[in-house]
Amino acid sequence: MAPSLADEACEACTSDDEPLTGTEYAEYLAEIDGDVWDVVNDHHLEGVYPFEDFRDALEFTYEIGELAEEEWHHPDIQLQWGEVRVEMWTHKIDGLHKTDFVMAARMDRIHDDYAPE
């Protein structure tokens, strides 16, 4: 059995890397929560996570912030009552890299503990 995308390493890209094309990122997109994530303009990921209250959304935001610091890969995060919006791409290449999808898969895993019933 292949490892989950969330279990893969977040590998830093170099400025020589090219952003992923739609064909290249399709397999990664299939491994993240399709109810949360969309690719916008073949450039970045946007996700909206639902919550039952503000406290859970706040705690989730803290956890993904810690993940971002640990991996040194920082998304834009918007917190409000009942949801957390995340926007993510690899700034060094101004587009999507596998690491963006690994981070999204890890966020999905974290959200499993908070998902509304």
N, C-alpha and C positions, 0 to 999 in steps of 0.2 A: 504494500500500500504506500502510495506517495505521501510525503509529509504535507501537512496542511500549510497553506501559504502563511498563516499566522506563526508557524514554527520556524520559518526560514529567517535567515539573517538579513538585517537591514544593511545592505552594502552601499557605501557611498559611491556616487558616480564621479566621473572626471569631466572636465570641460570638453573632452574629446568625444564623450558619449552623445548620441543623438536622442531626442525624445522618442518614445515609443509611438508607433503608428497604430491605427485602429486594429489592424490585423494582429499586430504584436501584442497589444494589451488585452485582446478579447479573452484569452484564456485566464488571465488574472482577474478580469472583471467578473467572470463566471464564478470565481471563488470567493467573492465578497457579497455582502447582503444587498441584493437587488432592490429590496424595499427601502433601503437607506441611501445607497450610492448611485450617482450618475456621473458619466464623463461629460464634460461641457466643452464643446468646440475642440475636441481632441487635444485639449490643453491641460485641464485640471479635473480633479475629483471634487464633487460636492455631495455632502451627506447630511441628512437630517435624522437625528435620533429622537424618538419620542420617550417621554417620561410621565409618570403619574403626578409628580410634584416638583417643586423647585429644588428641594434638598437633594434628591437623587440626581437631578440634572447637574447641580453644583458639584457633588461628589464625583460624578462621572467626568466632569470637566477637569477636576483636579487630577484624577487618575490618568487621563489622556495627556495632560500637561506633564506629568511625571514621565510617562512613556516618551514623549517628545524630547524631554531633556536627556533621558537615558540614551536615546538613539541619535540625538542631535539632528532631528528632522521635525521641524516646527510647522504645524498647520495653523491656519487662521481659524479661530474658534469664536462662536457667538452663542452666549448662554441667555436663555430667557425661560420664563415659566413654561414647563411642559415640553421643552425641546432644547437640543443643542445642535447647532449647525456647524459643520466642519468643511473647510475648503483647503485643498492640499495639492501641491505640485512641487516638482524639484526646481528650485529657483536657478540653480547653477546651469541647467540646460533649458530653462523656460518651457518646461513641458513635463510629461509624465515619464516616470522611471519605475522599474519594478518595485523599488523601495516604497513608493507611494501606495501601492496595492498591499504590500506586506503590512505597512502601518494601518491601513484601512481594515485589514483582516484582524489585526490585533485589537483595534478599537471595537470591532464587532464582538470579539470574544469578551472584552471588558463589559460591553453593554448587555451581554447575556445575563449578568447579575442584576441588572436594573430594568430590564424590559417590562413594560406594562403587561399585565395578564389579560 
